[in-house]
Amino acid sequence: MIYERKTINFTDERGTIMDAFVSRPFEHGVLIHSNRGAVRGNHYHKESLQCDLVIAGRMAVFSRKAGSDAIEERVVGPNDWLEWDKEEAHEFIALDDEAIFMSFVNGLRGGQSYESDTYRIPVPLHELAGKSLEQVLAMQ
């Protein structure tokens, strides 16, 4: 997982502007709303490159690189950017009443092809990390 906290590029009396990305073309973008406790992901992509930007709320994120047993975890929030390597399993769990993020993808993840490059993992990453859903929801 590549993690970056995005910074505000411009501020004035109207508000702020933040670049989500610069000079990176993406084939597909999707906005995802999740209620507290919702589990998203628990899959990987063989061909698609996925990046995610948290818009609102907090989420626990778990990932495991291909060929590794090590699971990385962190709590992310607004303006946090995540990038997943191909074949890197990833999972999101909403910690707040509402968590919103955008996924940007190059590959087969858009429209009718949504599931064509999605490979589910049999055991959720948070469980492989030794945490119950209740323990995850208590994360700060």
C-alpha positions in Angstrom: 0.0 0.0 0.0 1.2 3.4 -0.9 -0.2 6.0 1.5 -0.1 9.8 1.1 -1.9 12.6 3.0 -3.0 15.1 0.4 -2.4 18.7 1.2 -4.6 21.8 0.3 -3.3 23.5 -2.8 -5.2 26.8 -2.5 -7.3 28.6 0.2 -9.3 31.8 0.1 -12.5 33.1 1.6 -14.6 30.7 -0.5 -12.9 27.6 0.8 -10.1 25.3 -0.4 -8.9 23.4 -3.5 -6.9 20.1 -3.2 -5.5 18.2 -6.2 -6.5 14.5 -5.9 -3.9 13.7 -8.6 -2.0 15.5 -11.3 -1.0 14.1 -14.8 -2.5 10.7 -14.1 -5.1 9.4 -16.5 -7.7 7.0 -15.2 -10.2 4.9 -17.1 -12.9 4.7 -14.4 -13.9 6.5 -11.2 -16.5 5.5 -8.7 -17.9 7.2 -5.6 -18.6 4.8 -2.7 -20.6 5.5 0.5 -20.3 3.1 3.4 -22.2 2.9 6.7 -20.4 2.2 10.0 -19.2 -1.4 10.1 -19.5 -1.9 6.3 -16.7 -4.1 5.0 -15.6 -3.4 1.4 -13.0 -5.1 -0.7 -11.3 -8.3 0.5 -10.1 -8.8 -3.0 -7.3 -8.1 -5.4 -6.9 -7.4 -9.1 -4.5 -9.2 -11.4 -4.6 -6.6 -14.2 -6.2 -3.4 -12.8 -4.4 -0.6 -10.9 -6.6 0.9 -8.2 -6.1 4.1 -6.2 -8.5 5.5 -3.6 -9.1 8.9 -2.1 -11.0 9.3 1.2 -13.6 12.1 1.0 -15.3 11.9 4.4 -15.2 9.7 7.5 -12.6 7.3 8.7 -11.9 3.8 7.6 -9.7 0.9 8.8 -7.7 -0.3 5.8 -5.9 -3.7 5.6 -3.7 -4.9 2.8 -1.5 -7.9 1.9 1.0 -7.9 -1.0 1.1 -10.9 -3.3 3.3 -13.7 -1.9 3.4 -12.3 1.6 1.7 -13.3 4.8 2.3 -9.8 6.4 -0.8 -7.6 6.7 -0.5 -3.9 6.8 -3.2 -1.9 8.6 -3.9 1.8 9.2 -6.8 4.1 9.9 -7.3 6.6 7.1 -9.5 9.7 6.8 -10.3 12.7 4.6 -7.7 13.6 2.0 -5.8 10.3 2.4 -4.7 8.7 -0.9 -4.0 5.0 -1.2 -2.5 3.0 -4.1 -2.6 -0.8 -4.5 -0.1 -2.9 -6.4 -1.5 -5.4 -8.8 -2.4 -8.6 -6.9 -2.3 -6.7 -3.5 -5.4 -7.7 -1.5 -7.2 -4.8 0.2 -10.0 -4.3 2.6 -11.9 -1.2 3.9 -14.0 -1.0 7.0 -16.1 2.1 7.7 -15.4 3.4 11.3 -17.8 6.4 11.2 -21.5 6.6 10.6 -20.7 7.4 7.0 -17.4 7.0 5.2 -17.1 8.2 1.6 -14.3 7.4 -0.8 -13.5 7.5 -4.5 -11.8 4.7 -6.4 -9.9 5.5 -9.6 -9.0 2.5 -11.8 -7.0 1.7 -14.8 -8.1 -1.7 -16.1 -11.2 -3.8 -16.1 -13.0 -2.4 -13.1 -15.5 -0.1 -14.7 -19.1 -0.4 -15.8 -20.2 -3.9 -16.9 -16.6 -5.2 -16.3 -16.7 -4.4 -12.6 -16.2 -8.0 -11.4 -14.1 -9.3 -14.3 -10.8 -8.5 -12.6 -11.9 -9.0 -9.0 -10.5 -12.0 -7.1 -12.1 -12.5 -3.7 -10.1 -13.8 -0.8 -11.7 -16.5 1.4 -10.9 -15.0 4.8 -11.2 -11.2 5.5 -7.9 -9.5 5.9 -8.8 -8.1 9.4 -9.4 -11.7 10.5 -6.1 -12.8 9.1 -4.6 -9.9 11.1 -6.2 -11.4 14.3 -8.9 -8.8 14.7 -12.7 -9.2 15.1 -15.0 -6.7 13.5 -15.7 -5.3 17.0 -12.0 -4.8 17.5 -11.6 -3.0 14.2 -14.6 -0.7 14.9 -12.8 0.4 18.2 -9.7 1.4 16.2 -8.7 5.1 16.3 
